[in-house]
Amino acid sequence: MIHLRNKETGESLGEITEAQLQFLIDHLVEEFEEDTDYYLNRTTLDMLKKEGLDDALLKCLEDAFGEREHCTLNAFLDFWNAT
């Protein structure tokens, strides 16, 4: 299972699929190969929508923003509950 969390607040945003994680990897900047932190602002979210962001991942990302103009996300694998 891949979990998405708001890095700034620690709030869990839910689980995402490997395909959804790959979408983020393909469309966002990684500072190094194992980087799992993603900085997003509203402009980036609009770009992701145009690039085909699916509805489930869109909801996770919108929840991460709340009323803020930007957020930092962290994706991590849950080894304890992996199937």
Short mmCIF file of the C-alpha atoms (twelve columns), coordinates in Angstrom:
data_MODEL
# 
_entry.id   MODEL 
# 
loop_
_atom_site.group_PDB 
_atom_site.id 
_atom_site.type_symbol 
_atom_site.label_atom_id 
_atom_site.label_alt_id 
_atom_site.label_comp_id 
_atom_site.label_asym_id 
_atom_site.label_seq_id 
_atom_site.Cartn_x 
_atom_site.Cartn_y 
_atom_site.Cartn_z 
_atom_site.pdbx_PDB_model_num 
ATOM 1  C CA . MET A 1  0.000   0.000  0.000   1 
ATOM 2  C CA . ILE A 2  1.193   3.479  -0.837  1 
ATOM 3  C CA . HIS A 3  0.090   6.169  1.577   1 
ATOM 4  C CA . LEU A 4  -0.080  9.857  0.810   1 
ATOM 5  C CA . ARG A 5  0.350   12.317 3.657   1 
ATOM 6  C CA . ASN A 6  0.506   16.071 4.061   1 
ATOM 7  C CA . LYS A 7  4.116   16.483 5.141   1 
ATOM 8  C CA . GLU A 8  3.464   19.841 6.786   1 
ATOM 9  C CA . THR A 9  0.612   18.665 9.037   1 
ATOM 10 C CA . GLY A 10 1.244   14.911 9.176   1 
ATOM 11 C CA . GLU A 11 -2.371  14.349 8.100   1 
ATOM 12 C CA . SER A 12 -3.003  11.115 6.217   1 
ATOM 13 C CA . LEU A 13 -4.646  11.724 2.852   1 
ATOM 14 C CA . GLY A 14 -5.299  8.062  2.162   1 
ATOM 15 C CA . GLU A 15 -3.918  5.368  -0.066  1 
ATOM 16 C CA . ILE A 16 -2.952  5.775  -3.693  1 
ATOM 17 C CA . THR A 17 -2.233  3.223  -6.379  1 
ATOM 18 C CA . GLU A 18 1.112   2.569  -8.013  1 
ATOM 19 C CA . ALA A 19 -0.284  4.170  -11.183 1 
ATOM 20 C CA . GLN A 20 -1.243  7.322  -9.259  1 
ATOM 21 C CA . LEU A 21 2.209   7.501  -7.672  1 
ATOM 22 C CA . GLN A 22 3.786   7.060  -11.094 1 
ATOM 23 C CA . PHE A 23 1.653   9.946  -12.389 1 
ATOM 24 C CA . LEU A 24 3.069   12.183 -9.642  1 
ATOM 25 C CA . ILE A 25 6.614   10.990 -10.343 1 
ATOM 26 C CA . ASP A 26 6.187   11.633 -14.062 1 
ATOM 27 C CA . HIS A 27 4.751   15.127 -13.637 1 
ATOM 28 C CA . LEU A 28 6.481   16.579 -10.576 1 
ATOM 29 C CA . VAL A 29 10.087  17.424 -9.811  1 
ATOM 30 C CA . GLU A 30 12.108  15.011 -7.705  1 
ATOM 31 C CA . GLU A 31 15.258  16.500 -6.219  1 
ATOM 32 C CA . PHE A 32 16.980  13.109 -6.114  1 
ATOM 33 C CA . GLU A 33 16.170  9.542  -7.200  1 
ATOM 34 C CA . GLU A 34 14.583  8.360  -3.942  1 
ATOM 35 C CA . ASP A 35 12.742  11.639 -3.307  1 
ATOM 36 C CA . THR A 36 9.169   11.076 -2.125  1 
ATOM 37 C CA . ASP A 37 8.305   14.672 -1.176  1 
ATOM 38 C CA . TYR A 38 6.277   16.721 -3.626  1 
ATOM 39 C CA . TYR A 39 5.658   20.462 -3.340  1 
ATOM 40 C CA . LEU A 40 2.424   21.588 -4.968  1 
ATOM 41 C CA . ASN A 41 0.748   24.930 -5.457  1 
ATOM 42 C CA . ARG A 42 -2.615  25.721 -7.059  1 
ATOM 43 C CA . THR A 43 -0.999  26.364 -10.460 1 
ATOM 44 C CA . THR A 44 0.650   22.938 -10.348 1 
ATOM 45 C CA . LEU A 45 -2.673  21.332 -9.432  1 
ATOM 46 C CA . ASP A 46 -4.320  22.983 -12.458 1 
ATOM 47 C CA . MET A 47 -1.505  21.665 -14.678 1 
ATOM 48 C CA . LEU A 48 -1.964  18.143 -13.290 1 
ATOM 49 C CA . LYS A 49 -5.698  18.318 -14.055 1 
ATOM 50 C CA . LYS A 50 -4.921  19.213 -17.670 1 
ATOM 51 C CA . GLU A 51 -2.444  16.324 -17.852 1 
ATOM 52 C CA . GLY A 52 -5.125  13.791 -16.888 1 
ATOM 53 C CA . LEU A 53 -5.079  13.623 -13.094 1 
ATOM 54 C CA . ASP A 54 -7.709  11.069 -12.062 1 
ATOM 55 C CA . ASP A 55 -10.622 12.033 -9.809  1 
ATOM 56 C CA . ALA A 56 -9.530  9.991  -6.778  1 
ATOM 57 C CA . LEU A 57 -6.027  11.485 -6.715  1 
ATOM 58 C CA . LEU A 58 -7.472  14.942 -7.377  1 
ATOM 59 C CA . LYS A 59 -9.618  14.625 -4.238  1 
ATOM 60 C CA . CYS A 60 -6.574  13.585 -2.172  1 
ATOM 61 C CA . LEU A 61 -4.601  16.557 -3.443  1 
ATOM 62 C CA . GLU A 62 -7.443  19.026 -2.936  1 
ATOM 63 C CA . ASP A 63 -7.858  17.728 0.630   1 
ATOM 64 C CA . ALA A 64 -4.145  18.347 1.205   1 
ATOM 65 C CA . PHE A 65 -4.512  21.997 0.215   1 
ATOM 66 C CA . GLY A 66 -7.473  22.842 2.383   1 
ATOM 67 C CA . GLU A 67 -7.548  26.651 2.341   1 
ATOM 68 C CA . ARG A 68 -3.803  26.964 1.705   1 
ATOM 69 C CA . GLU A 69 -2.230  27.971 -1.603  1 
ATOM 70 C CA . HIS A 70 0.475   25.289 -1.415  1 
ATOM 71 C CA . CYS A 71 1.351   22.042 0.338   1 
ATOM 72 C CA . THR A 72 4.088   19.453 0.535   1 
ATOM 73 C CA . LEU A 73 3.129   15.808 0.185   1 
ATOM 74 C CA . ASN A 74 4.977   12.664 1.112   1 
ATOM 75 C CA . ALA A 75 4.303   9.247  -0.409  1 
ATOM 76 C CA . PHE A 76 5.465   6.174  1.451   1 
ATOM 77 C CA . LEU A 77 5.063   2.424  1.279   1 
ATOM 78 C CA . ASP A 78 3.416   0.765  4.265   1 
ATOM 79 C CA . PHE A 79 5.539   -2.374 4.662   1 
ATOM 80 C CA . TRP A 80 3.554   -3.592 7.673   1 
ATOM 81 C CA . ASN A 81 0.269   -3.775 5.789   1 
ATOM 82 C CA . ALA A 82 1.529   -4.556 2.283   1 
ATOM 83 C CA . THR A 83 -0.218  -7.441 0.591   1 
# 
